[in-house]
């Protein structure tokens, strides 16, 4: 993430150990760039191993990205 860039994660749902988080757009109102998405994913995994991330732009139009993460069996 660019230096000083901050995102807000809001837990919007939880069911059977899976947590759904909504991530705020960047300062320009856009979905964070891929490099930032991967860093956010890494940090969220510390909070909830099984999760779904939802990203939307400030206008909440068709620009939408989602990411699903669940632990893999060893």
Backbone as XML, in Angstrom:
<?xml version="1.0"?>
<chain id="A" units="angstrom">
  <residue number="1" name="UNK">
    <atom name="N" x="0.845" y="-1.175" z="0.000"/>
    <atom name="CA" x="0.000" y="0.000" z="0.000"/>
    <atom name="C" x="0.885" y="1.231" z="0.000"/>
  </residue>
  <residue number="2" name="UNK">
    <atom name="N" x="0.430" y="2.248" z="-0.669"/>
    <atom name="CA" x="1.216" y="3.486" z="-0.631"/>
    <atom name="C" x="1.348" y="3.994" z="0.801"/>
  </residue>
  <residue number="3" name="UNK">
    <atom name="N" x="2.450" y="4.653" z="1.073"/>
    <atom name="CA" x="2.700" y="5.180" z="2.414"/>
    <atom name="C" x="1.548" y="6.070" z="2.857"/>
  </residue>
  <residue number="4" name="UNK">
    <atom name="N" x="1.032" y="5.817" z="4.046"/>
    <atom name="CA" x="-0.033" y="6.628" z="4.604"/>
    <atom name="C" x="-1.434" y="6.258" z="4.143"/>
  </residue>
  <residue number="5" name="UNK">
    <atom name="N" x="-1.552" y="5.325" z="3.213"/>
    <atom name="CA" x="-2.872" y="4.909" z="2.728"/>
    <atom name="C" x="-3.548" y="4.063" z="3.805"/>
  </residue>
  <residue number="6" name="UNK">
    <atom name="N" x="-4.803" y="4.385" z="4.110"/>
    <atom name="CA" x="-5.547" y="3.663" z="5.145"/>
    <atom name="C" x="-6.880" y="3.207" z="4.591"/>
  </residue>
  <residue number="7" name="UNK">
    <atom name="N" x="-7.293" y="2.052" z="5.049"/>
    <atom name="CA" x="-8.576" y="1.490" z="4.652"/>
    <atom name="C" x="-9.332" y="1.078" z="5.898"/>
  </residue>
  <residue number="8" name="UNK">
    <atom name="N" x="-10.634" y="1.182" z="5.856"/>
    <atom name="CA" x="-11.468" y="0.779" z="6.981"/>
    <atom name="C" x="-12.180" y="-0.510" z="6.628"/>
  </residue>
  <residue number="9" name="UNK">
    <atom name="N" x="-12.051" y="-1.499" z="7.507"/>
    <atom name="CA" x="-12.759" y="-2.764" z="7.339"/>
    <atom name="C" x="-13.923" y="-2.790" z="8.312"/>
  </residue>
  <residue number="10" name="UNK">
    <atom name="N" x="-15.090" y="-3.135" z="7.793"/>
    <atom name="CA" x="-16.291" y="-3.235" z="8.615"/>
    <atom name="C" x="-16.836" y="-4.645" z="8.492"/>
  </residue>
  <residue number="11" name="UNK">
    <atom name="N" x="-17.023" y="-5.301" z="9.612"/>
    <atom name="CA" x="-17.627" y="-6.631" z="9.601"/>
    <atom name="C" x="-19.118" y="-6.458" z="9.345"/>
  </residue>
  <residue number="12" name="UNK">
    <atom name="N" x="-19.613" y="-7.028" z="8.240"/>
    <atom name="CA" x="-21.021" y="-6.837" z="7.891"/>
    <atom name="C" x="-21.852" y="-8.107" z="8.057"/>
  </residue>
  <residue number="13" name="UNK">
    <atom name="N" x="-21.194" y="-9.256" z="8.234"/>
    <atom name="CA" x="-21.932" y="-10.504" z="8.445"/>
    <atom name="C" x="-20.982" y="-11.565" z="8.983"/>
  </residue>
  <residue number="14" name="UNK">
    <atom name="N" x="-21.573" y="-12.552" z="9.649"/>
    <atom name="CA" x="-20.794" y="-13.679" z="10.154"/>
    <atom name="C" x="-21.713" y="-14.885" z="10.221"/>
  </residue>
  <residue number="15" name="UNK">
    <atom name="N" x="-21.225" y="-16.020" z="9.741"/>
    <atom name="CA" x="-22.009" y="-17.251" z="9.785"/>
    <atom name="C" x="-21.055" y="-18.429" z="9.835"/>
  </residue>
  <residue number="16" name="UNK">
    <atom name="N" x="-21.199" y="-19.264" z="10.847"/>
    <atom name="CA" x="-20.410" y="-20.485" z="10.997"/>
    <atom name="C" x="-18.915" y="-20.260" z="10.838"/>
  </residue>
  <residue number="17" name="UNK">
    <atom name="N" x="-18.423" y="-19.205" z="11.432"/>
    <atom name="CA" x="-16.991" y="-18.937" z="11.428"/>
    <atom name="C" x="-16.483" y="-18.160" z="10.232"/>
  </residue>
  <residue number="18" name="UNK">
    <atom name="N" x="-17.331" y="-17.896" z="9.251"/>
    <atom name="CA" x="-16.928" y="-17.103" z="8.084"/>
    <atom name="C" x="-17.378" y="-15.660" z="8.332"/>
  </residue>
  <residue number="19" name="UNK">
    <atom name="N" x="-16.454" y="-14.739" z="8.211"/>
    <atom name="CA" x="-16.756" y="-13.328" z="8.452"/>
    <atom name="C" x="-16.693" y="-12.582" z="7.117"/>
  </residue>
  <residue number="20" name="UNK">
    <atom name="N" x="-17.688" y="-11.734" z="6.872"/>
    <atom name="CA" x="-17.713" y="-10.899" z="5.670"/>
    <atom name="C" x="-17.313" y="-9.484" z="6.087"/>
  </residue>
  <residue number="21" name="UNK">
    <atom name="N" x="-16.281" y="-8.965" z="5.429"/>
    <atom name="CA" x="-15.798" y="-7.617" z="5.690"/>
    <atom name="C" x="-16.016" y="-6.753" z="4.459"/>
  </residue>
  <residue number="22" name="UNK">
    <atom name="N" x="-16.425" y="-5.518" z="4.676"/>
    <atom name="CA" x="-16.492" y="-4.531" z="3.600"/>
    <atom name="C" x="-15.325" y="-3.589" z="3.805"/>
  </residue>
  <residue number="23" name="UNK">
    <atom name="N" x="-14.587" y="-3.353" z="2.729"/>
    <atom name="CA" x="-13.414" y="-2.476" z="2.794"/>
    <atom name="C" x="-13.745" y="-1.142" z="2.142"/>
  </residue>
  <residue number="24" name="UNK">
    <atom name="N" x="-13.367" y="-0.068" z="2.802"/>
    <atom name="CA" x="-13.607" y="1.273" z="2.276"/>
    <atom name="C" x="-12.785" y="1.489" z="1.002"/>
  </residue>
  <residue number="25" name="UNK">
    <atom name="N" x="-13.248" y="2.387" z="0.129"/>
    <atom name="CA" x="-12.461" y="2.724" z="-1.056"/>
    <atom name="C" x="-11.223" y="3.541" z="-0.670"/>
  </residue>
  <residue number="26" name="UNK">
    <atom name="N" x="-10.323" y="3.724" z="-1.635"/>
    <atom name="CA" x="-9.131" y="4.528" z="-1.363"/>
    <atom name="C" x="-9.499" y="6.017" z="-1.319"/>
  </residue>
  <residue number="27" name="UNK">
    <atom name="N" x="-8.515" y="6.868" z="-1.131"/>
    <atom name="CA" x="-8.762" y="8.303" z="-0.983"/>
    <atom name="C" x="-9.423" y="8.915" z="-2.217"/>
  </residue>
  <residue number="28" name="UNK">
    <atom name="N" x="-9.238" y="8.290" z="-3.381"/>
    <atom name="CA" x="-9.853" y="8.778" z="-4.621"/>
    <atom name="C" x="-11.246" y="8.210" z="-4.835"/>
  </residue>
  <residue number="29" name="UNK">
    <atom name="N" x="-11.685" y="7.333" z="-3.933"/>
    <atom name="CA" x="-13.001" y="6.725" z="-4.062"/>
    <atom name="C" x="-13.025" y="5.472" z="-4.905"/>
  </residue>
  <residue number="30" name="UNK">
    <atom name="N" x="-11.844" y="4.921" z="-5.199"/>
    <atom name="CA" x="-11.741" y="3.734" z="-6.035"/>
    <atom name="C" x="-11.412" y="2.496" z="-5.217"/>
  </residue>
  <residue number="31" name="UNK">
    <atom name="N" x="-11.624" y="1.343" z="-5.821"/>
    <atom name="CA" x="-11.202" y="0.089" z="-5.208"/>
    <atom name="C" x="-9.674" y="0.127" z="-5.109"/>
  </residue>
  <residue number="32" name="UNK">
    <atom name="N" x="-9.110" y="-0.327" z="-3.998"/>
    <atom name="CA" x="-7.643" y="-0.305" z="-3.869"/>
    <atom name="C" x="-6.975" y="-1.103" z="-4.990"/>
  </residue>
  <residue number="33" name="UNK">
    <atom name="N" x="-5.765" y="-0.712" z="-5.389"/>
    <atom name="CA" x="-5.031" y="-1.472" z="-6.407"/>
    <atom name="C" x="-4.698" y="-2.875" z="-5.913"/>
  </residue>
  <residue number="34" name="UNK">
    <atom name="N" x="-4.404" y="-3.774" z="-6.855"/>
    <atom name="CA" x="-4.172" y="-5.185" z="-6.528"/>
    <atom name="C" x="-3.121" y="-5.375" z="-5.428"/>
  </residue>
  <residue number="35" name="UNK">
    <atom name="N" x="-2.043" y="-4.643" z="-5.484"/>
    <atom name="CA" x="-0.996" y="-4.794" z="-4.460"/>
    <atom name="C" x="-1.565" y="-4.499" z="-3.070"/>
  </residue>
  <residue number="36" name="UNK">
    <atom name="N" x="-2.408" y="-3.489" z="-2.975"/>
    <atom name="CA" x="-3.033" y="-3.155" z="-1.694"/>
    <atom name="C" x="-4.043" y="-4.228" z="-1.287"/>
  </residue>
  <residue number="37" name="UNK">
    <atom name="N" x="-4.782" y="-4.753" z="-2.265"/>
    <atom name="CA" x="-5.748" y="-5.815" z="-1.960"/>
    <atom name="C" x="-5.058" y="-7.009" z="-1.315"/>
  </residue>
  <residue number="38" name="UNK">
    <atom name="N" x="-3.901" y="-7.378" z="-1.842"/>
    <atom name="CA" x="-3.169" y="-8.519" z="-1.295"/>
    <atom name="C" x="-2.673" y="-8.254" z="0.126"/>
  </residue>
  <residue number="39" name="UNK">
    <atom name="N" x="-2.246" y="-7.027" z="0.396"/>
    <atom name="CA" x="-1.804" y="-6.672" z="1.746"/>
    <atom name="C" x="-2.974" y="-6.660" z="2.721"/>
  </residue>
  <residue number="40" name="UNK">
    <atom name="N" x="-4.120" y="-6.154" z="2.259"/>
    <atom name="CA" x="-5.322" y="-6.162" z="3.103"/>
    <atom name="C" x="-5.714" y="-7.597" z="3.416"/>
  </residue>
  <residue number="41" name="UNK">
    <atom name="N" x="-5.687" y="-8.455" z="2.400"/>
    <atom name="CA" x="-6.014" y="-9.876" z="2.574"/>
    <atom name="C" x="-5.124" y="-10.510" z="3.643"/>
  </residue>
  <residue number="42" name="UNK">
    <atom name="N" x="-3.834" y="-10.226" z="3.581"/>
    <atom name="CA" x="-2.885" y="-10.790" z="4.550"/>
    <atom name="C" x="-3.218" y="-10.351" z="5.970"/>
  </residue>
  <residue number="43" name="UNK">
    <atom name="N" x="-3.566" y="-9.081" z="6.148"/>
    <atom name="CA" x="-3.898" y="-8.569" z="7.478"/>
    <atom name="C" x="-5.229" y="-9.125" z="7.986"/>
  </residue>
  <residue number="44" name="UNK">
    <atom name="N" x="-6.204" y="-9.254" z="7.110"/>
    <atom name="CA" x="-7.518" y="-9.770" z="7.516"/>
    <atom name="C" x="-7.417" y="-11.222" z="7.963"/>
  </residue>
  <residue number="45" name="UNK">
    <atom name="N" x="-6.526" y="-11.980" z="7.340"/>
    <atom name="CA" x="-6.346" y="-13.380" z="7.716"/>
    <atom name="C" x="-5.951" y="-13.511" z="9.184"/>
  </residue>
  <residue number="46" name="UNK">
    <atom name="N" x="-5.287" y="-12.499" z="9.733"/>
    <atom name="CA" x="-4.929" y="-12.506" z="11.154"/>
    <atom name="C" x="-6.177" y="-12.374" z="12.035"/>
  </residue>
  <residue number="47" name="UNK">
    <atom name="N" x="-7.225" y="-11.738" z="11.505"/>
    <atom name="CA" x="-8.468" y="-11.534" z="12.261"/>
    <atom name="C" x="-9.432" y="-12.701" z="12.123"/>
  </residue>
  <residue number="48" name="UNK">
    <atom name="N" x="-9.542" y="-13.223" z="10.910"/>
    <atom name="CA" x="-10.493" y="-14.311" z="10.636"/>
    <atom name="C" x="-9.935" y="-15.172" z="9.517"/>
  </residue>
  <residue number="49" name="UNK">
    <atom name="N" x="-9.638" y="-16.434" z="9.826"/>
    <atom name="CA" x="-9.054" y="-17.316" z="8.813"/>
    <atom name="C" x="-10.000" y="-17.517" z="7.638"/>
  </residue>
  <residue number="50" name="UNK">
    <atom name="N" x="-11.274" y="-17.725" z="7.914"/>
    <atom name="CA" x="-12.265" y="-17.869" z="6.850"/>
    <atom name="C" x="-13.001" y="-16.550" z="6.724"/>
  </residue>
  <residue number="51" name="UNK">
    <atom name="N" x="-12.875" y="-15.921" z="5.552"/>
    <atom name="CA" x="-13.490" y="-14.605" z="5.377"/>
    <atom name="C" x="-13.774" y="-14.320" z="3.914"/>
  </residue>
  <residue number="52" name="UNK">
    <atom name="N" x="-14.624" y="-13.345" z="3.732"/>
    <atom name="CA" x="-14.948" y="-12.828" z="2.409"/>
    <atom name="C" x="-14.743" y="-11.324" z="2.474"/>
  </residue>
  <residue number="53" name="UNK">
    <atom name="N" x="-13.976" y="-10.788" z="1.538"/>
    <atom name="CA" x="-13.738" y="-9.350" z="1.476"/>
    <atom name="C" x="-14.557" y="-8.770" z="0.334"/>
  </residue>
  <residue number="54" name="UNK">
    <atom name="N" x="-15.254" y="-7.681" z="0.604"/>
    <atom name="CA" x="-16.045" y="-6.994" z="-0.411"/>
    <atom name="C" x="-15.479" y="-5.588" z="-0.554"/>
  </residue>
  <residue number="55" name="UNK">
    <atom name="N" x="-15.142" y="-5.220" z="-1.783"/>
    <atom name="CA" x="-14.593" y="-3.901" z="-2.089"/>
    <atom name="C" x="-15.536" y="-3.225" z="-3.075"/>
  </residue>
  <residue number="56" name="UNK">
    <atom name="N" x="-15.890" y="-1.985" z="-2.824"/>
    <atom name="CA" x="-16.722" y="-1.215" z="-3.753"/>
    <atom name="C" x="-16.182" y="0.204" z="-3.818"/>
  </residue>
  <residue number="57" name="UNK">
    <atom name="N" x="-16.390" y="0.851" z="-4.958"/>
    <atom name="CA" x="-15.941" y="2.234" z="-5.057"/>
    <atom name="C" x="-16.886" y="3.134" z="-4.266"/>
  </residue>
  <residue number="58" name="UNK">
    <atom name="N" x="-16.550" y="4.400" z="-4.161"/>
    <atom name="CA" x="-17.330" y="5.330" z="-3.343"/>
    <atom name="C" x="-18.766" y="5.474" z="-3.849"/>
  </residue>
  <residue number="59" name="UNK">
    <atom name="N" x="-18.964" y="5.400" z="-5.160"/>
    <atom name="CA" x="-20.306" y="5.530" z="-5.726"/>
    <atom name="C" x="-21.096" y="4.224" z="-5.623"/>
  </residue>
  <residue number="60" name="UNK">
    <atom name="N" x="-20.424" y="3.154" z="-5.241"/>
    <atom name="CA" x="-21.004" y="1.814" z="-5.135"/>
    <atom name="C" x="-21.687" y="1.409" z="-6.432"/>
  </residue>
  <residue number="61" name="UNK">
    <atom name="N" x="-20.998" y="1.683" z="-7.534"/>
    <atom name="CA" x="-21.491" y="1.288" z="-8.850"/>
    <atom name="C" x="-20.950" y="-0.087" z="-9.188"/>
  </residue>
  <residue number="62" name="UNK">
    <atom name="N" x="-20.845" y="-0.392" z="-10.444"/>
    <atom name="CA" x="-20.453" y="-1.731" z="-10.886"/>
    <atom name="C" x="-19.022" y="-2.107" z="-10.517"/>
  </residue>
  <residue number="63" name="UNK">
    <atom name="N" x="-18.194" y="-1.145" z="-10.125"/>
    <atom name="CA" x="-16.823" y="-1.474" z="-9.731"/>
    <atom name="C" x="-16.865" y="-2.208" z="-8.399"/>
  </residue>
  <residue number="64" name="UNK">
    <atom name="N" x="-16.695" y="-3.506" z="-8.442"/>
    <atom name="CA" x="-16.800" y="-4.334" z="-7.247"/>
    <atom name="C" x="-15.797" y="-5.459" z="-7.346"/>
  </residue>
  <residue number="65" name="UNK">
    <atom name="N" x="-15.145" y="-5.753" z="-6.247"/>
    <atom name="CA" x="-14.211" y="-6.873" z="-6.201"/>
    <atom name="C" x="-14.464" y="-7.640" z="-4.917"/>
  </residue>
  <residue number="66" name="UNK">
    <atom name="N" x="-14.349" y="-8.948" z="-4.993"/>
    <atom name="CA" x="-14.526" y="-9.772" z="-3.803"/>
    <atom name="C" x="-13.392" y="-10.774" z="-3.718"/>
  </residue>
  <residue number="67" name="UNK">
    <atom name="N" x="-13.049" y="-11.135" z="-2.513"/>
    <atom name="CA" x="-12.028" y="-12.146" z="-2.291"/>
    <atom name="C" x="-12.478" y="-13.092" z="-1.199"/>
  </residue>
  <residue number="68" name="UNK">
    <atom name="N" x="-12.301" y="-14.381" z="-1.421"/>
    <atom name="CA" x="-12.711" y="-15.426" z="-0.469"/>
    <atom name="C" x="-11.465" y="-16.121" z="0.020"/>
  </residue>
  <residue number="69" name="UNK">
    <atom name="N" x="-11.393" y="-16.367" z="1.298"/>
    <atom name="CA" x="-10.256" y="-17.077" z="1.860"/>
    <atom name="C" x="-10.739" y="-18.078" z="2.875"/>
  </residue>
  <residue number="70" name="UNK">
    <atom name="N" x="-10.216" y="-19.282" z="2.794"/>
    <atom name="CA" x="-10.513" y="-20.302" z="3.790"/>
    <atom name="C" x="-9.269" y="-21.152" z="3.981"/>
  </residue>
  <residue number="71" name="UNK">
    <atom name="N" x="-9.102" y="-21.709" z="5.158"/>
    <atom name="CA" x="-7.906" y="-22.516" z="5.409"/>
    <atom name="C" x="-7.941" y="-23.791" z="4.579"/>
  </residue>
  <residue number="72" name="UNK">
    <atom name="N" x="-6.786" y="-24.216" z="4.160"/>
    <atom name="CA" x="-6.670" y="-25.466" z="3.404"/>
    <atom name="C" x="-6.262" y="-26.583" z="4.354"/>
  </residue>
  <residue number="73" name="UNK">
    <atom name="N" x="-6.833" y="-27.773" z="4.144"/>
    <atom name="CA" x="-6.452" y="-28.885" z="5.026"/>
    <atom name="C" x="-4.963" y="-29.204" z="4.903"/>
  </residue>
  <residue number="74" name="UNK">
    <atom name="N" x="-4.360" y="-29.555" z="6.011"/>
    <atom name="CA" x="-2.917" y="-29.844" z="6.007"/>
    <atom name="C" x="-2.642" y="-31.231" z="5.493"/>
  </residue>
</chain>
